[in-house]
């Protein structure tokens, strides 16, 4: 079995050199996610200390209680170094081998929580990036994730939301992030929607998206993101609880 694993790794590395591709997690030559990064991702996903929810700041129209799925974001991972690199590779370099690994984990989390809470899902949507960013990159990473998750869960994926502000959240201060973007939604006929983003920090983007969906007639909005930054300190690339810079009011 070890020989087979080594052989597959060698073939992956050879194909990576031929096609000029790299692992999105460590940037080593590989045709897809390398075995080491895949193993790390699997360990993080199965870890009991990995966050399962990210509490949002404030409440949106339609929220009932603080314990409802509508006031929490379902997450698959903490913002660990390898998860961060895979998200950045997908987001800025359009390396799509990240999508299957991250999207599968997120689909599993959504399925688990909706079964536990007995919530039915009618469709998957996403919180779109700015028009400028989409034009620059040639894609919307949140849309890629949403379409993959929808395929995994075998439900429709719909582009329900339109972003009406062109200021991205990346690089903004916490206070600026709390203002957040604004969205408008297509009409929704009393449906349950899962809205997806890549990373949740303050939760403002997903909260604004949720508000727009409720205003357009959604019956239930469930928020989900690949990773939560609650234990992340970017200056030392650490997600250790003892060193983490937690959210401040």
C-alpha positions in Angstrom: 0.0 0.0 0.0 2.9 2.4 0.8 4.4 1.7 -2.6 1.1 2.5 -4.3 0.8 5.8 -2.3 4.3 6.8 -3.2 3.7 5.9 -6.8 0.5 8.1 -6.9 2.4 11.0 -5.2 5.2 10.7 -7.8 2.7 10.7 -10.7 1.0 13.7 -9.2 4.2 15.6 -8.9 5.3 14.6 -12.4 1.9 15.8 -13.8 2.3 19.0 -11.8 5.7 19.7 -13.4 4.3 19.0 -16.9 1.3 21.2 -16.5 2.9 23.8 -14.2 0.4 23.3 -11.4 0.9 23.4 -7.6 -0.9 22.2 -4.5 -3.1 25.0 -3.3 -2.2 24.4 0.3 1.6 24.3 0.3 2.4 25.5 -3.3 4.6 22.4 -3.9 4.5 21.0 -7.4 1.4 18.8 -7.7 -1.5 18.3 -10.1 -4.0 18.7 -7.2 -4.1 18.9 -3.4 -1.0 17.0 -2.2 -1.2 14.1 0.2 0.3 16.0 3.1 -2.2 18.9 2.8 -5.1 16.5 2.3 -4.1 14.7 5.5 -3.9 18.0 7.4 -7.3 19.1 6.1 -8.8 15.7 7.1 -7.4 16.0 10.6 -8.7 19.5 11.1 -12.1 18.5 9.9 -12.4 15.6 12.3 -10.8 17.5 15.3 -13.2 18.0 18.2 -11.6 21.4 18.8 -12.4 22.6 15.3 -15.3 25.2 15.4 -18.6 24.0 14.1 -20.4 27.4 14.3 -19.4 31.0 14.2 -21.7 33.4 16.1 -22.6 36.5 14.2 -22.7 40.0 15.5 -26.2 41.3 15.8 -29.4 39.9 14.3 -31.2 40.1 10.9 -34.8 40.4 10.0 -36.5 37.1 10.5 -34.2 35.9 13.3 -36.2 34.3 16.1 -33.8 33.3 18.9 -30.1 33.4 19.5 -30.0 29.6 19.3 -31.6 29.4 15.8 -29.5 28.4 12.8 -30.4 31.8 11.4 -28.2 33.6 13.9 -25.2 31.3 13.6 -22.9 30.4 10.7 -22.2 26.7 10.0 -18.5 26.3 9.4 -16.3 23.4 8.3 -12.9 24.6 9.6 -11.0 27.1 11.8 -8.9 29.4 9.8 -5.8 27.2 10.0 -2.7 28.0 7.9 -3.3 25.3 5.3 -7.0 26.1 5.0 -6.1 29.8 4.6 -3.7 29.0 1.8 -6.2 26.9 0.0 -8.8 29.6 0.2 -6.4 32.2 -1.1 -5.3 30.0 -3.9 -8.9 29.5 -5.0 -9.8 33.2 -4.4 -6.9 35.0 -6.0 -5.2 32.4 -8.3 -8.3 30.5 -9.5 -6.7 27.2 -8.4 -9.9 25.1 -8.4 -8.5 21.9 -6.8 -9.3 23.6 -3.5 -13.0 23.7 -4.3 -13.6 19.9 -4.1 -11.8 19.5 -0.8 -13.2 22.5 1.0 -16.7 22.2 -0.6 -17.1 18.6 0.3 -16.3 19.4 4.0 -18.8 22.3 4.0 -21.5 20.1 2.3 -21.0 17.5 5.0 -21.4 20.1 7.8 -24.5 21.6 6.2 -26.1 18.1 5.8 -25.3 17.2 9.4 -26.8 20.3 10.9 -29.9 20.4 8.7 -30.6 16.8 9.5 -30.1 17.4 13.2 -32.4 20.5 13.1 -34.9 18.8 10.7 -34.6 21.7 8.3 -35.3 21.2 4.6 -33.2 23.0 2.0 -34.8 24.3 -1.2 -31.8 25.9 -2.8 -28.2 27.1 -2.3 -27.1 30.7 -2.9 -23.9 32.7 -2.3 -22.8 36.1 -1.1 -21.4 37.6 -4.3 -18.1 39.4 -4.4 -17.9 43.0 -5.9 -18.3 43.5 -9.7 -14.7 44.9 -9.8 -13.2 41.8 -8.1 -15.1 39.4 -10.3 -13.9 41.3 -13.4 -10.3 41.3 -12.1 -10.3 37.6 -11.2 -12.6 36.2 -13.9 -14.6 34.3 -11.3 -16.5 34.5 -8.1 -15.0 32.0 -5.6 -18.2 32.0 -3.4 -20.2 31.0 -6.5 -17.8 28.1 -7.3 -18.2 26.9 -3.7 -21.9 27.2 -3.8 -22.3 25.3 -7.0 -20.1 22.5 -5.8 -22.0 22.3 -2.5 -25.4 22.3 -4.3 -24.2 19.4 -6.5 -23.1 17.5 -3.4 -26.4 18.0 -1.7 -28.4 17.5 -4.9 -30.3 20.8 -4.6 -30.6 23.7 -7.0 -28.0 26.5 -6.9 -29.5 29.9 -7.7 -27.9 33.3 -8.1 -30.3 35.1 -5.9 -28.2 38.0 -4.6 -26.8 41.1 -6.2 -24.2 43.2 -4.4 -25.1 46.9 -4.7 -21.9 48.2 -3.0 -18.5 47.9 -4.6 -16.3 48.0 -1.4 -14.7 44.6 -0.6 -14.4 43.5 3.1 -10.8 42.3 2.7 -8.3 44.6 4.3 -10.9 46.7 6.2 -10.9 47.4 9.9 -13.3 45.6 12.3 -15.5 48.8 12.5 -15.5 49.2 8.7 -16.4 45.5 8.4 -19.4 45.9 10.7 -21.0 48.3 8.3 -20.8 45.7 5.6 -21.9 45.4 2.0 -25.5 45.8 0.8 -27.4 43.2 -1.2 -30.7 42.9 -3.0 -32.3 39.6 -3.8 -34.6 38.2 -6.5 -38.1 37.3 -5.3 -38.2 34.1 -3.3 -41.5 32.2 -2.9 -41.3 31.1 0.7 -38.2 28.9 0.2 -35.5 27.8 2.6 -32.1 29.0 1.4 -28.5 28.2 2.4 -26.3 31.2 1.6 -22.5 30.5 1.4 -19.3 32.5 1.8 -15.7 31.5 2.0 -14.6 33.0 5.4 -16.6 34.5 8.2 -15.0 37.1 10.5 -17.6 39.5 11.9 -20.5 37.8 10.0 -21.7 41.1 8.6 -21.6 40.0 4.9 -23.7 37.0 5.6 -26.0 38.9 7.9 -26.6 41.5 5.2 -27.2 38.8 2.6 -29.7 37.1 5.0 -31.6 40.3 5.5 -31.9 40.8 1.7 -33.2 37.2 1.3 -35.8 37.6 4.1 -37.0 40.9 2.6 -37.5 39.1 -0.7 -39.7 36.4 0.8 -37.4 33.6 2.1 -39.0 31.3 4.6 -35.6 30.4 6.2 -32.0 31.4 5.6 -29.2 29.3 6.9 -25.6 30.7 6.6 -22.6 28.6 6.0 -18.9 29.3 5.4 -15.8 27.3 4.8 -13.8 28.7 7.7 -14.2 30.8 10.9 -11.5 33.3 11.9 -12.5 33.3 15.6 -9.1 31.7 16.7 -6.9 33.3 14.0 -4.0 35.7 14.4 -2.6 36.5 11.0 0.5 38.1 12.3 1.9 34.8 13.5 -0.2 32.5 11.3 -1.5 30.8 14.3 -4.9 29.3 15.3 -3.8 28.2 18.7 -6.4 29.2 21.3 -3.7 30.4 23.8 -2.3 32.9 21.3 -5.4 33.8 19.4 -6.7 37.3 19.0 -10.4 36.9 19.6 -13.0 39.3 18.3 -13.2 42.5 20.2 -16.4 44.6 20.6 
